[in-house]
């Protein structure tokens, strides 16, 4: 009985210790400077980049720049921060294997002068790291 429990425990530890492949979210489309269509093998949803705002005079240029940084198929990590009007708000970071690997898209837009930290994000610790 004790040997069977020990074997079961070892099997569970082995399952938890071995990394399993996870289907990453991918950029399907850059719709606006702060709005992406993101999906995986099962679904597609709108994601608004959190912590930043883009002025109307910068919208077209920022959108074009973001399309070059995160073209269709770019794998991304989402860190949800809430929702606004039914759209997910998230910090979005590109994953290795593509352009801008490891790049926080909100931070990159600020760094390159296309966006500013949003006023409501200045006191939110989850928005730290924006230049």
C-alpha positions as CSV (number, residue, x, y, z in Angstrom):
1,X,0.0,0.0,0.0
2,X,2.8,2.4,0.9
3,X,4.7,1.5,-2.2
4,X,1.7,2.2,-4.4
5,X,1.2,5.6,-2.8
6,X,4.8,6.4,-3.3
7,X,4.7,5.4,-6.9
8,X,1.6,7.6,-7.4
9,X,3.3,10.5,-5.7
10,X,6.4,10.1,-8.0
11,X,4.1,10.0,-11.0
12,X,2.3,13.2,-10.0
13,X,5.6,15.0,-9.3
14,X,6.9,13.9,-12.7
15,X,3.8,15.3,-14.5
16,X,4.1,18.6,-12.7
17,X,7.9,18.9,-13.1
18,X,8.0,18.4,-16.9
19,X,7.0,21.5,-18.9
20,X,4.1,20.9,-21.2
21,X,3.7,22.8,-24.5
22,X,1.2,25.6,-24.3
23,X,-0.5,27.2,-27.3
24,X,0.6,30.9,-27.1
25,X,-1.7,33.7,-28.2
26,X,-0.8,35.3,-31.5
27,X,-1.5,38.7,-33.0
28,X,-4.1,38.3,-35.7
29,X,-4.4,42.0,-36.5
30,X,-3.3,45.4,-35.3
31,X,-6.6,47.3,-35.5
32,X,-5.4,50.6,-33.9
33,X,-2.4,51.8,-32.1
34,X,-3.7,50.4,-28.8
35,X,-6.1,47.7,-30.1
36,X,-5.0,44.2,-31.2
37,X,-7.0,41.2,-32.4
38,X,-5.4,38.3,-30.6
39,X,-6.2,34.6,-30.8
40,X,-5.1,31.1,-30.2
41,X,-6.2,27.8,-31.8
42,X,-9.7,28.1,-30.2
43,X,-10.8,31.8,-30.1
44,X,-10.0,35.3,-31.1
45,X,-10.6,38.4,-29.0
46,X,-9.9,42.2,-28.9
47,X,-7.1,43.3,-26.5
48,X,-6.5,47.0,-25.7
49,X,-2.9,47.8,-24.6
50,X,-3.1,48.9,-21.0
51,X,-1.4,51.9,-19.3
52,X,-1.0,54.1,-22.4
53,X,-2.8,56.6,-24.5
54,X,-2.1,57.6,-28.1
55,X,-3.1,61.0,-29.3
56,X,-5.2,61.3,-32.5
57,X,-2.3,63.0,-34.3
58,X,-0.1,60.0,-33.6
59,X,-2.6,57.2,-34.3
60,X,-1.8,56.4,-37.9
61,X,2.0,56.5,-37.5
62,X,1.8,54.5,-34.2
63,X,-0.5,51.9,-35.8
64,X,1.9,51.4,-38.8
65,X,4.9,51.1,-36.4
66,X,3.1,48.6,-34.2
67,X,2.2,46.5,-37.3
68,X,5.9,46.3,-38.2
69,X,6.9,45.4,-34.6
70,X,4.1,42.8,-34.1
71,X,3.0,41.5,-37.5
72,X,0.3,38.8,-37.9
73,X,1.4,35.6,-36.2
74,X,3.6,37.3,-33.6
75,X,3.4,35.2,-30.4
76,X,2.5,37.2,-27.3
77,X,2.1,36.9,-23.6
78,X,-1.0,38.7,-22.1
79,X,-1.1,40.0,-18.6
80,X,-4.7,41.0,-18.1
81,X,-5.4,44.1,-16.1
82,X,-9.2,44.3,-16.4
83,X,-11.7,45.2,-19.1
84,X,-13.2,48.3,-20.5
85,X,-16.5,48.2,-22.5
86,X,-16.1,44.4,-23.0
87,X,-12.5,44.7,-24.3
88,X,-9.7,43.0,-22.4
89,X,-7.1,45.5,-21.1
90,X,-3.7,43.9,-20.9
91,X,0.1,44.4,-20.9
92,X,1.2,42.6,-24.0
93,X,4.8,41.2,-24.4
94,X,6.2,39.6,-27.5
95,X,7.6,36.1,-27.1
96,X,11.0,34.8,-28.4
97,X,11.1,33.7,-32.0
98,X,10.0,36.9,-33.7
99,X,10.6,40.6,-34.1
100,X,11.0,42.5,-30.9
101,X,11.2,39.4,-28.7
102,X,10.5,40.2,-25.1
103,X,9.2,43.7,-26.0
104,X,6.4,45.2,-23.9
105,X,4.2,46.8,-26.6
106,X,2.9,49.6,-24.3
107,X,6.4,50.4,-23.2
108,X,7.8,50.3,-26.7
109,X,5.1,52.8,-28.0
110,X,6.1,55.2,-25.1
111,X,9.8,54.8,-25.7
112,X,9.5,55.5,-29.4
113,X,7.4,58.6,-28.8
114,X,4.1,57.3,-30.1
115,X,2.2,57.1,-26.8
116,X,2.2,58.6,-23.3
117,X,1.5,56.9,-20.0
118,X,-2.2,57.1,-19.4
119,X,-3.2,59.4,-16.5
120,X,-5.0,56.6,-14.6
121,X,-2.0,54.4,-14.9
122,X,0.4,56.7,-13.0
123,X,-0.5,55.2,-9.7
124,X,-1.0,51.6,-10.8
125,X,2.1,49.5,-9.9
126,X,1.2,47.1,-12.8
127,X,2.0,49.9,-15.2
128,X,5.6,50.5,-13.9
129,X,8.4,50.4,-16.4
130,X,6.9,52.8,-18.9
131,X,9.4,55.5,-19.9
